[in-house]
Amino acid sequence: MNAILLIAHAPLASALRAGALHVFPDADAVVQALDVQAVDTPEDTLARVRGVLATLPVGRGVLVLADMCGATPCNVAQRLGEDEHTRLLAGVNLPMLLRALSYRHEPLDEMTRKALDGGVRGIVPVAACASQSDPASAA
């Protein structure tokens, strides 16, 4: 089973983790969050990331989800490097995270593709979302 590490500006990583555990309470051990504070240096953040990674269960791999490309959390995560056991996506949102958790038993590359697809498909105009959830509009 793959694990997920959320790294984002505080308090986003923890908030996303809490939202995910609301839907997948059994995923407590495989999804971890690291909130980056404004005063944290990249070196301190990298050390904390490595510490969190060491607590994740040994499995097939780790999908690292960062809040935005070019910002400190993502830049630090890039320093981990990608190998056969690590993938990094930026622009995390709750649909992306939920999709990743849904496919955590799949190979890491497949889980990564599904997470990316879930993140993109989770961004919709509100009117489209409202018409899909309104039973009266389906008639």
PECORWO-V880985 format. One record per run of one state. SS is the DSSP state (alpha for helix, beta for strand, coil for the rest). FROM is the first residue (numbers start at 0). TO is the last residue. If there is no record, write none. Layout:
((SS & FROM & TO) (SS & FROM & TO))
//
This chain:
((coil & 0 & 1) (beta & 2 & 8) (coil & 9 & 10) (alpha & 11 & 22) (coil & 23 & 23) (alpha & 24 & 26) (coil & 27 & 29) (beta & 30 & 35) (coil & 36 & 40) (alpha & 41 & 54) (coil & 55 & 60) (beta & 61 & 65) (coil & 66 & 70) (alpha & 71 & 77) (coil & 78 & 84) (beta & 85 & 89) (coil & 90 & 92) (alpha & 93 & 101) (coil & 102 & 106) (alpha & 107 & 120) (coil & 121 & 124) (alpha & 125 & 132) (coil & 133 & 133) (alpha & 134 & 137) (coil & 138 & 138))
//
